[in-house]
Amino acid sequence: METTHRPRTNKLVRWLLLSLVAIVSTITLSLGISSKAHAAPYDLNNMRWGLLPAGGLDKSGFPIFSNFDTATISSTDWSPDPDGDQSFTSKDATLQKPYVVGTDTPKTVIGNYDKEGNPIGGDTKHQSDAKIGDTVLQQDGSTMTVTGFRIGANATEMGSVTGYGGWYDNLRAESAFFDFQVQEVDRNDKVIPNDKLTVFKRGNFQWSTILGVDEITDRKNNLVKVTITPLNSSIFANPQTLYFSLTGVQAPVVEPKAKESNIGYALYGTGGKIGGFTSKDVATSTEKTPILLETPNDGNLYLEDLSNPGATWKADNPKLTLVKDSNQDQLGYRVSGLKSLAPGTIVKFTDTKIDGTTEDVYFKFGNPTVPGGGTTSGNTANGGNATGSTTPAASITTTTGGSSVVNQQGTTTTGTSQGSTPATSTSNAPIAVPKDVAVKGQVVYGLKKLGLYKNPTFTSSKRIAWYPKQKRINRPMFVVTGYARSANGTLRYKVRDVNHGTKTAGKTGYITTNKKVALPVYYASLPKNNKITVIAKKGVNAYKAKNLTGKLKHYKTGTHLTVKKLVKHNLTTRYQLTNGLFVTANKKLIIAGNY
């Protein structure tokens, strides 16, 4: 009997054990679901944020966002990056101490690649620092003036709460979870009416993008208030309020003034940028107090309105011709016929902006032998005025007999034969520059270890930085901004460091002109066998035009190409291939011969 019933008893025990496991699992799962369902919502005031620079609207009516590194938005476009160390919370953007989004010194922000698709300063990645008022040079070569920003949430924190992945190119991601409202306020948090300050919407869909921050009406208070409200209170709790300021309300209060219609202008010679002037210069320029300019040798000048790329220009002198120059890297107008003007002629140029407003600027063009066309006090010769002149806001390099003469301040006068000396000897005596050195505006790079110094007489105590010897593709680059001589007469380059993403970027000083140490970065002749090899890590593009527009092909690293011609474009050069296309002649990107 015992033997007969043992199997049935074992089955019963196993059934009871399995049932117990199932019951425990169900209870555990239920407890887990209940716990998750009743988890406390995330306090939105702990969320970290970043800002994506935004401009006006494009032709289709959507905001223009920064994409200065690649053709699409990437993490480097954000300033600050919502996932980076500089991201901020509501504690960092209060009424008493708002988060500063503007700048008093507007600049042009560029990415890791220039308009030719060439890496700048090697392949070093660097983060955007664009502020309201800055100009962003986009990856496609266009420009965007920053007038607002998209608010982006920290991807890690969002992911832990919602599963949201934080895609940088999803411009409506935050709008699925939050409502955004914006107001201009004073220091007491009282609303100041401003219909130009808006949250971008299209139809029923909202973006987390604030536009018109540059249109703050009360510059004395200078405050923008953004309120972020959760759409689902079971996921996020508490609205968050962020305060932004163009300059920070802790600065001394000044009387409000009319908004400047322009943040800056640029002047270009045929070889590239040679100077600039600001709205302040424009405001003070009149027919009686014009900006002084030396007449360029070739009779051409380029004018550009930096904050209004679509602006048009005209002059009140019928001898001059103004044409928008599509071959320029800039967006300016070419002014021709300046050599037909008598020394001392004053010309009024009118800048008509895209909103229809106008601004006048007066230039006085001088004799090339007299920098800026000015004279000493009381001298009215050569078109000068009896009250004297001031240093011109910008000057254009002129050359004669193979030399370009530049004084210590960078003002250029006409030289004589190579090696000539100035008629007078002063601390500002002109410098004769030989033909075989890089001209002002060209880029040079370091072949060997070199130093950057505070003055042209090199000493260890005056050294700003050392640049070690690097592989060809990583060599340090500098823009030549002028010349000087050391105490013993040795010629030096005055330069600006353009190695973006490095600690020395933007520093200025003096480097050697020794050709064994520093040379122009662009080739100046054809290779002997008409062969070049691509050495850039990301390869190079080939274009239809010599200004490197109309991309048609891409050549990978190691590709051997046959060239038929070297052509000049401003202060750079290009190689024309046997197929008719143009590629860069930058020595950091290609090398002569087959390698």
FENSUL-V947902 format. One record per backbone hydrogen bond with DSSP energy under -0.5 kcal/mol. NH is the residue of the N-H (numbers start at 0). CO is the residue of the C=O. E is the energy in kcal/mol with one decimal. If there is no record, write none. Layout:
nh=NH co=CO e=E
nh=NH co=CO e=E
//
This chain:
nh=4 co=0 e=-1.5
nh=5 co=1 e=-0.9
nh=8 co=4 e=-1.5
nh=9 co=5 e=-2.0
nh=10 co=6 e=-2.0
nh=11 co=7 e=-1.8
nh=12 co=8 e=-2.0
nh=13 co=9 e=-2.3
nh=14 co=10 e=-2.3
nh=15 co=11 e=-2.2
nh=16 co=12 e=-2.3
nh=17 co=13 e=-2.5
nh=18 co=14 e=-2.2
nh=19 co=15 e=-2.0
nh=20 co=16 e=-2.2
nh=21 co=17 e=-2.3
nh=22 co=18 e=-2.2
nh=23 co=19 e=-2.5
nh=24 co=20 e=-2.6
nh=25 co=21 e=-2.4
nh=26 co=22 e=-2.4
nh=27 co=23 e=-2.7
nh=28 co=24 e=-2.9
nh=29 co=25 e=-2.5
nh=30 co=26 e=-2.8
nh=31 co=27 e=-2.4
nh=32 co=28 e=-2.8
nh=33 co=29 e=-2.7
nh=34 co=30 e=-2.6
nh=35 co=31 e=-2.6
nh=36 co=32 e=-2.8
nh=37 co=33 e=-1.4
nh=38 co=35 e=-1.4
nh=41 co=234 e=-2.7
nh=43 co=41 e=-0.7
nh=43 co=236 e=-2.7
nh=45 co=42 e=-2.2
nh=46 co=43 e=-1.7
nh=48 co=87 e=-2.8
nh=49 co=151 e=-2.3
nh=50 co=79 e=-1.6
nh=51 co=149 e=-2.5
nh=52 co=50 e=-0.6
nh=52 co=76 e=-0.6
nh=53 co=147 e=-2.3
nh=54 co=63 e=-3.3
nh=57 co=61 e=-3.1
nh=60 co=57 e=-2.0
nh=63 co=55 e=-2.2
nh=64 co=62 e=-0.6
nh=65 co=52 e=-2.1
nh=69 co=71 e=-0.6
nh=76 co=73 e=-1.6
nh=77 co=74 e=-1.0
nh=78 co=50 e=-3.5
nh=78 co=79 e=-0.7
nh=83 co=80 e=-1.9
nh=86 co=83 e=-1.3
nh=87 co=48 e=-1.8
nh=89 co=44 e=-0.6
nh=91 co=88 e=-1.6
nh=92 co=89 e=-1.0
nh=93 co=96 e=-1.6
nh=98 co=242 e=-2.7
nh=99 co=97 e=-0.5
nh=100 co=244 e=-2.9
nh=101 co=244 e=-0.8
nh=101 co=245 e=-0.6
nh=102 co=131 e=-0.9
nh=108 co=106 e=-0.5
nh=108 co=134 e=-3.2
nh=109 co=107 e=-0.5
nh=112 co=67 e=-0.5
nh=113 co=117 e=-2.5
nh=116 co=113 e=-2.2
nh=119 co=111 e=-2.6
nh=120 co=118 e=-0.5
nh=123 co=120 e=-0.6
nh=127 co=75 e=-2.4
nh=131 co=100 e=-3.2
nh=132 co=145 e=-2.4
nh=133 co=130 e=-2.1
nh=134 co=106 e=-2.7
nh=135 co=143 e=-3.5
nh=136 co=108 e=-2.8
nh=136 co=134 e=-0.6
nh=137 co=135 e=-0.9
nh=137 co=141 e=-2.7
nh=138 co=66 e=-1.5
nh=140 co=137 e=-1.9
nh=143 co=135 e=-1.8
nh=145 co=133 e=-2.7
nh=145 co=143 e=-0.5
nh=146 co=53 e=-2.4
nh=147 co=53 e=-2.1
nh=148 co=209 e=-2.1
nh=149 co=51 e=-2.3
nh=150 co=207 e=-3.3
nh=151 co=49 e=-2.6
nh=151 co=149 e=-0.6
nh=153 co=47 e=-2.1
nh=157 co=153 e=-2.3
nh=158 co=154 e=-2.7
nh=159 co=155 e=-1.9
nh=160 co=156 e=-0.9
nh=161 co=157 e=-3.3
nh=162 co=157 e=-0.8
nh=162 co=158 e=-0.9
nh=163 co=157 e=-0.8
nh=169 co=166 e=-1.2
nh=170 co=168 e=-1.2
nh=172 co=169 e=-1.4
nh=174 co=171 e=-0.5
nh=175 co=171 e=-0.6
nh=175 co=172 e=-1.2
nh=176 co=173 e=-1.8
nh=177 co=173 e=-1.9
nh=178 co=228 e=-2.7
nh=180 co=226 e=-1.9
nh=182 co=224 e=-2.2
nh=183 co=191 e=-0.6
nh=184 co=222 e=-1.3
nh=185 co=189 e=-1.9
nh=188 co=185 e=-2.0
nh=191 co=183 e=-3.5
nh=192 co=190 e=-0.5
nh=196 co=193 e=-0.8
nh=197 co=195 e=-0.8
nh=197 co=210 e=-2.1
nh=199 co=197 e=-0.5
nh=199 co=208 e=-2.6
nh=201 co=204 e=-2.6
nh=204 co=201 e=-1.9
nh=206 co=199 e=-2.5
nh=207 co=170 e=-0.8
nh=208 co=206 e=-0.7
nh=209 co=148 e=-3.3
nh=210 co=197 e=-2.7
nh=210 co=208 e=-0.6
nh=212 co=146 e=-1.5
nh=213 co=146 e=-1.2
nh=214 co=211 e=-1.7
nh=215 co=212 e=-0.9
nh=218 co=216 e=-1.0
nh=220 co=217 e=-0.6
nh=221 co=217 e=-3.0
nh=222 co=184 e=-0.6
nh=223 co=243 e=-2.9
nh=224 co=182 e=-3.5
nh=225 co=223 e=-0.5
nh=225 co=241 e=-3.1
nh=226 co=180 e=-2.6
nh=226 co=224 e=-0.5
nh=227 co=225 e=-0.5
nh=227 co=239 e=-3.4
nh=228 co=178 e=-2.5
nh=228 co=226 e=-0.6
nh=230 co=176 e=-2.6
nh=231 co=176 e=-0.5
nh=234 co=231 e=-1.6
nh=235 co=231 e=-2.3
nh=236 co=41 e=-2.9
nh=239 co=227 e=-2.9
nh=241 co=225 e=-2.9
nh=242 co=92 e=-1.8
nh=243 co=223 e=-3.1
nh=244 co=98 e=-2.0
nh=250 co=247 e=-1.1
nh=264 co=276 e=-2.8
nh=265 co=303 e=-2.2
nh=266 co=274 e=-2.6
nh=267 co=301 e=-2.4
nh=268 co=271 e=-3.1
nh=271 co=268 e=-1.5
nh=273 co=266 e=-2.1
nh=274 co=266 e=-1.1
nh=275 co=392 e=-0.5
nh=276 co=264 e=-0.9
nh=281 co=277 e=-1.9
nh=282 co=278 e=-2.9
nh=283 co=279 e=-1.6
nh=284 co=280 e=-0.9
nh=284 co=281 e=-0.7
nh=285 co=283 e=-0.5
nh=285 co=288 e=-0.7
nh=290 co=361 e=-2.9
nh=292 co=363 e=-2.8
nh=294 co=365 e=-1.1
nh=298 co=295 e=-1.2
nh=300 co=334 e=-1.8
nh=301 co=267 e=-2.4
nh=302 co=332 e=-2.2
nh=303 co=265 e=-1.9
nh=305 co=263 e=-1.3
nh=305 co=303 e=-0.8
nh=306 co=263 e=-0.7
nh=307 co=304 e=-1.1
nh=310 co=307 e=-2.6
nh=311 co=351 e=-2.4
nh=313 co=349 e=-1.3
nh=315 co=347 e=-1.7
nh=317 co=315 e=-0.6
nh=319 co=316 e=-1.8
nh=320 co=335 e=-2.1
nh=322 co=320 e=-0.5
nh=322 co=333 e=-2.1
nh=324 co=331 e=-1.5
nh=325 co=323 e=-0.9
nh=327 co=324 e=-1.3
nh=332 co=302 e=-2.4
nh=333 co=322 e=-3.4
nh=334 co=300 e=-4.4
nh=334 co=332 e=-0.5
nh=335 co=320 e=-2.8
nh=335 co=333 e=-0.6
nh=336 co=298 e=-0.6
nh=337 co=298 e=-1.9
nh=339 co=336 e=-1.4
nh=340 co=337 e=-1.5
nh=343 co=364 e=-2.9
nh=344 co=341 e=-1.9
nh=344 co=364 e=-0.6
nh=346 co=362 e=-2.7
nh=348 co=346 e=-0.6
nh=348 co=360 e=-3.0
nh=349 co=313 e=-3.0
nh=350 co=348 e=-0.5
nh=350 co=358 e=-3.2
nh=351 co=311 e=-2.8
nh=351 co=349 e=-0.7
nh=352 co=350 e=-0.6
nh=352 co=356 e=-2.9
nh=355 co=352 e=-2.0
nh=358 co=350 e=-1.6
nh=360 co=348 e=-2.5
nh=362 co=346 e=-2.3
nh=363 co=290 e=-2.7
nh=364 co=344 e=-2.4
nh=364 co=362 e=-0.6
nh=365 co=292 e=-2.3
nh=369 co=366 e=-2.9
nh=370 co=368 e=-0.5
nh=372 co=369 e=-2.6
nh=373 co=370 e=-1.2
nh=377 co=385 e=-1.1
nh=378 co=375 e=-2.3
nh=379 co=377 e=-0.6
nh=382 co=379 e=-0.8
nh=383 co=380 e=-1.7
nh=387 co=384 e=-1.4
nh=388 co=374 e=-0.8
nh=393 co=291 e=-0.7
nh=394 co=273 e=-0.6
nh=399 co=402 e=-1.9
nh=402 co=399 e=-1.5
nh=403 co=432 e=-0.8
nh=404 co=397 e=-0.6
nh=404 co=412 e=-1.1
nh=405 co=403 e=-0.6
nh=405 co=430 e=-1.1
nh=406 co=410 e=-2.6
nh=409 co=406 e=-2.1
nh=412 co=404 e=-2.4
nh=413 co=367 e=-0.5
nh=414 co=402 e=-0.6
nh=417 co=400 e=-0.6
nh=419 co=416 e=-2.0
nh=425 co=423 e=-0.7
nh=428 co=425 e=-1.6
nh=430 co=405 e=-0.9
nh=432 co=403 e=-0.7
nh=433 co=431 e=-0.5
nh=436 co=433 e=-1.1
nh=440 co=479 e=-3.0
nh=441 co=438 e=-2.3
nh=443 co=477 e=-2.8
nh=444 co=518 e=-2.7
nh=445 co=475 e=-1.9
nh=446 co=516 e=-3.6
nh=447 co=516 e=-0.9
nh=449 co=466 e=-1.9
nh=451 co=464 e=-2.5
nh=452 co=509 e=-2.3
nh=453 co=461 e=-2.7
nh=457 co=455 e=-0.9
nh=461 co=458 e=-1.2
nh=462 co=459 e=-1.0
nh=463 co=451 e=-3.7
nh=464 co=451 e=-1.4
nh=466 co=449 e=-2.8
nh=467 co=465 e=-0.5
nh=473 co=470 e=-2.0
nh=474 co=471 e=-1.3
nh=477 co=443 e=-2.6
nh=478 co=495 e=-2.3
nh=479 co=441 e=-2.9
nh=479 co=477 e=-0.5
nh=480 co=478 e=-0.5
nh=480 co=493 e=-3.2
nh=481 co=493 e=-1.4
nh=483 co=491 e=-1.5
nh=485 co=489 e=-2.3
nh=488 co=485 e=-1.9
nh=491 co=483 e=-3.3
nh=492 co=510 e=-2.3
nh=493 co=481 e=-2.5
nh=494 co=492 e=-0.6
nh=494 co=508 e=-2.8
nh=495 co=478 e=-1.7
nh=496 co=506 e=-3.1
nh=497 co=476 e=-1.8
nh=499 co=497 e=-1.6
nh=501 co=498 e=-1.4
nh=504 co=501 e=-1.0
nh=505 co=496 e=-2.4
nh=506 co=503 e=-2.3
nh=508 co=494 e=-1.8
nh=509 co=452 e=-2.3
nh=510 co=492 e=-2.1
nh=512 co=490 e=-0.7
nh=516 co=513 e=-1.9
nh=517 co=513 e=-2.8
nh=518 co=444 e=-1.9
nh=520 co=442 e=-2.5
nh=522 co=584 e=-2.3
nh=529 co=526 e=-1.5
nh=531 co=560 e=-2.5
nh=532 co=590 e=-2.8
nh=533 co=558 e=-2.3
nh=534 co=588 e=-2.7
nh=535 co=588 e=-1.8
nh=538 co=535 e=-1.7
nh=539 co=554 e=-2.2
nh=541 co=552 e=-2.7
nh=542 co=581 e=-2.7
nh=543 co=548 e=-0.8
nh=543 co=549 e=-1.5
nh=544 co=548 e=-1.8
nh=547 co=544 e=-1.6
nh=551 co=541 e=-2.7
nh=552 co=541 e=-1.6
nh=554 co=539 e=-3.3
nh=557 co=533 e=-3.2
nh=558 co=555 e=-1.9
nh=560 co=531 e=-3.0
nh=562 co=529 e=-2.5
nh=563 co=575 e=-3.1
nh=564 co=575 e=-1.3
nh=566 co=564 e=-0.5
nh=566 co=573 e=-2.5
nh=568 co=571 e=-2.8
nh=571 co=568 e=-2.4
nh=573 co=566 e=-2.8
nh=574 co=582 e=-2.5
nh=575 co=564 e=-2.9
nh=576 co=574 e=-0.6
nh=576 co=580 e=-3.3
nh=577 co=561 e=-1.9
nh=579 co=576 e=-2.0
nh=581 co=542 e=-2.7
nh=582 co=574 e=-2.5
nh=584 co=572 e=-1.3
nh=586 co=520 e=-3.4
nh=588 co=585 e=-1.9
nh=589 co=585 e=-2.0
nh=590 co=532 e=-2.2
nh=592 co=530 e=-4.0
nh=594 co=592 e=-0.6
//
